[in-house]
Amino acid sequence: MMDNLGIVGEISPVFRPYIQTIYQDLKIGLCKTKIDLERITGNSDGVESQLRLVLPYCSKKLKWEIIFDPSTPWFAPDFRFDDDSFLATADEEFLNKKVPSLCQWNSSDPKALCGAISELINLYKIHQVKKLNEDDSSRASFEYSALLGNALTTEEDVEVWVGGHIVEFLIKLKINTSSLPELYNESPEINPGIDTALLLVRYPNSTNAELILSPFLSNVLGNITLPLMHQSGVLMDYVPMVTDLLNNKIQDIINNDRVKRELLAQLIIKYEGAILEHDASSAALLFQMNDFHWILQIDIGANFPEKPPVLTLRSVYHISKGKPKVKVLQNCPYNNFEAYIEQQVEIFKNECKGTASQPVLNIDK
């Protein structure tokens, strides 16, 4: 990031607003990631008016050079693409219609370059689909047409890249993440609000499909094992299968969170007078039993209810190595919860006092 800011600072002030805007504001492609910048090596004379954009597309990084003319700073920049066939035969009428931000360049608008790049990326995508359809008998061409026949996927949901004997599809999956922000209150830096799940499929070896999750979803969902895509399988069936897998996983997380909150709510209501503090996944309660005061810390993890809560007993009086003496109970049973705690507290009390354990029967707030 610091290098990108350095490149922006090297650009002439007359062109810098365009570059600052695309670097700070423009997010393109299905990944919706920021554009990276590179210096054009071996061209120190044009450092103030030339640079290279690194654009995410499928699993690739497109590298397009932008060249401004310092002698006519009010003119639109020239582009040099890393694909010689892209716009190779485009005429002025076509460009005026498809890239108006470039052909009708507004030098006073700092977003002019953003508009031009967005329009060019759309044309590049059309260019790749045209290359795919030139071989309408290929498996990849058939898969693409069949996939778009499914109401779940539209042209806007797929990026196509054709290179040599390999074809890539990057597919946006229709997952429902609307309830997740309520469960995970991440800062904007950690979760910028772009919760995407993408499926990358390559032909002819389509069995090695890859799932690409945004950082937030990766943190929430953990490791996801994709179902096998057999050689005879088709994308129009596989994409809904993976979509359902993710949506079911998200719903399980939401349901588990509801059960977790209900458990904490029951504890808080029952032991209201003992509550020291609590949040959405933990609570600390102060109890007294047979003249022994102790704190019960309840921590409920993301895998609840498959994994039980972790309970920690903490003595109010006894210290070990300068810290309150504690005992962690990893495997608390769901049934007979209170009896189990009573037994463990009596054991813990006698451990603290150095005497043999004698279980008792009741917990008093």
N, C-alpha and C positions, 0 to 999 in steps of 0.2 A: 504493500500500500504506500509506504514512504517513497518507493521508487517511482510509482505512478504520479504522486504529488510533485516529485522532482521534475518529471517530464513535463507536467502541466506548467510548472514554473519556468521552464526553458522556452516555452512557446511565446512568440511575440505577443505583447499585450493586445494588439488589434485582433488576433485570432484566439486568444486565450479564453474568452467567454464561451465560445462554441465547445472547446475541449473540456472546460470545467463542467459545463452542463451535461455533456454525454457521460463524463466519468462519474458525476455525483448523482444524476437523476435517471439515466437511461438504463433500463433492465430489459433485455430482449430474450427471445427464445422461451421454450417451455420451462427451462431451469430458472428463468427470471433472475439471473445473476448479473453483477456489474461487469461492464466492459473493462478489460485490461489494456494498458498502453505499453508500447515498446518504442525505443529509439530505432531509427533506421541506421544500422551499422555501416560504417565507412562513408558517412555522408554528413560530415561535420558542418559543411557550408549551409545546409538547409535545416539545421536543427531548430531554428525559430519558426519554421513554416511547414515542416514535414514530420509525420510520425506514423506509427503503425498501430492499428486497432486489432485487438485479439477478441474475437466474438464467439461466444458459445453457440454451437449448433450440433445437434445429435451428440455423439461422443467426441466431436472434433473441436478444434479451435481454428476458426477462419482468421486469416491474417490479411487485412485490407489496409493498404497505404493511403493516407490522405495527404494531398500536396496543395498547399495554398500558394498563390502568387503574390509576393510582397509588393510588386510594382502595381498591382491592381487588387488591393485588399477587399474591394467591394464585390469582386467576382466570386462565384461559387468555387469550391476546391475541385481538383481532379482526384479521381480514385484509380488505384491500381489494385486489381483483384488477384488472388492466388489461384483462380480458376480461369484460364484463358478463354474458355468457351462461354463464360457468363457474360451476357450482353454484347457478345462479339458481333452480332448482326443487328443490334437494336438501332432503329433510326430515330430522328428527332421527334417525329410525331408520337412514337411509342413512349419515349422517355418523358415527353411533356405530359402525357396522360398518366403514366405509372409512377413517375418520380417528380411530382410537382414541387416539392420542397427544394429540390436541387435545381430544376430548370427555371423556376421562378424564385430564385434565391433572394431572401430578404436579409441583407447584411446587418440590419439593425436588430434582428431577432436572435438572441443567444440560443434559442431552441431550434434554429433552422437546421443545424447539423443533425440533431436528434431525429427530426422528421425525415430527413434524407436517408439516414441509416436504417430507420424502421421500414421505410418504403423499399429500400434496396434489399433488406433481409427478406421481405415478403416476395420480392421478385426472385431472389435466390432459391427460395423454397419452391416456387412454381417451376423454376428451371430444373431443379432436382427431380420433381415429379414428372416433368416432361422427359427427362433422361430415362426414368424408370419405365414410363409407358412406351418408349421406343422399342422395347422388347416385351411386347404384350403377351408373349407366350411363356415368360419366365414365371417361376414359382412366386418370387417376390411381388411381381406386378399383380398376379392373381390375389395374393394375400392382402395387398393394399386395397384393391377394389372391393374385396369381400368384407374387409374390416369396416370400410366406410359405409357399407350396406347395413351395418349394425347401428341401431339408433343410439347406442351408448357412445359412439366415437364419431367425431366430425373431422373435416380437413384441418381445422384449427388445432385439433388435439394431437396431430402427428407431424413430426419432422422427418423428412426423407433425405438420405444421403446415398448417392451412387458413386462408387469408385472402383474401377477395374472389374473384378469378379465378385465384389462384396457390396451388399445393399444393407443399409441400417435404417431401422425405424425407431424413433423415440416417441413413445406414446404416453400421453397424460391420462392417468386413471381417475375416474370420477369417484372420489371418496368424500365422505361427509365428516369434516373435522370441526363442525360448528360448535360442538359441546366441549372440545378439548381445552380451549383457552380457559374455561372455567375451572379446570382441574389443575392446570399448570400455568401458574402466573409468572412466566419468564419475563425478563427484561426485554425491551425492544432490540437490544444488541444481540441477545441470544436467539430470540424468536422474532424476526422482523415481520411476521404476519403472512409469510408466503409458505403455506403448508402444502407442498406438492409431493406427489408420488408418481414416478415415471418408470416406464418399462422400456428397456433397451433390448431390441431383438435384431440379430444379424442373420442374413442369408448369404450362403446356403446353410450355415451351421446354426439353425434357429433353436436348437435344443439348449444352447447356453444363454438363455435369457437372463438379464440382470435387472434388479430392482434398485432404483435410485430414489432415496428419500431425502427430503429437506432435513437440515440438522435437527429441527424441532421434532419432526415425526420420527426420525431415527432414534432420538432420545426417548420418546414416548413409547414406541412400539418395540424397541429392542431388535434382536436378530429375527429376521423373517426368512423362513425356508420356503422358496417357491416350489409349487408343484412341478413335476417333470412335464416338459413339453415334448411329447413324442414326435418323431420324425413325420408321422402321418397326421399329426394334429394341426389345427388351423388357428390363426390369430383371432378370428371372430368368435371362437369358443374360449380360447385361452385368456384373452383380455378380461371378459366378464368373470372368469374363474378367479383370477388374481384380484380383481376389484372386490369381489365378494369376500375373499380371504381377508383383505385389509379392513373392509367395513365391519366384518364380524369381529376382528381383533379389536377395533376401536370401540365397538359396542360392548365387548367383554370388559374393556378397561372402564368404560362409563358405568356399567353395572356393578363392577367390583368396587368402584369408588362410592357408589350409592350404599352398598352393604357396609363399607368401612365407616362412612359418615353415620349410618344408623347405629352401628355398634358404639361409636364414640358418644353419640347423642344419648343412648341408653345409660352409659356409664356416668355421663355428666349429670343427667337427671337424677339417677339413683344416688350418686355421691356428691350432690351439689355442694354441700358444705365442706367437702374435702379437696375440691379442685384448687390447685395452685396456678396452673396455666394449661392451655390447650390450643391446638390449631387443627387443620383439616386432617392430619394423619398421626397426631400424638397427643398425649395428655399426661400431666403429672398430678398425683393426688397424695395428700398427707393423711396418714392413718395413725391410730394408736391402738395397740393391742396388748393387754396385760402389762400396762405401764411401759411399753416399748413403742417409741415413736419412729415411724419409717415412711419413706416416700416410695410410691409405686409409679414408675415411668412406663408408659405404654407407647410403643412405636409400631405403627402399622405400615408395612412396606407396600411397594407397587404390585407385588405378586399375591397380595391378599385377595381372596381367601384360600388360595392354593397353599400358601405358606402362612402359618399362624403369626400373630403379633409377637414382637420381642418384648419381654417384660424385664425390667430392671428394678431390683430392690436396693434402696439406698438408706443406710442408717443415718439418723439425725445426730447421733452422739459419737459413733465410733469412727476412728480415722486409721487409715492404712497408708503409709508413705506420704503423709501430708494431705491426703484426700479422703473424702467420706468413703467408708467401706461400702462396696457394692457387690451384688450378686446378679448375674444375668441368667434368666430362664428362657432358653431358646425355643423349647417345644411345649408351649402351653396348650393343653387340651381345650377344645371349644366347650365340651360338656363338662359339668362339674367344676366350672371355672373357679368359683369362690372357695370351694373346699381345697382345691389344689393350691391356691394362693395362701390360704390359712396354714396349710402344712408347710409350705416353703418359707413363710415368714417365721414360723416357730423354729425351723431349722436354721434360718439365717440369724435370728436373734441369739440362739445358743452358740452359733459359730462366732458371732461378735463377742459374746461374753465368755467363750471358751468352755462351754458346758455341753453336756449331751442333749439331744433334741427330744422334746416332748410335744407333739402336735396338740393344738387347741381347736376349738370348734367354731368360734365366732369372730367376725371382724366388726369392730365398732368404729364409727366415724369420730 
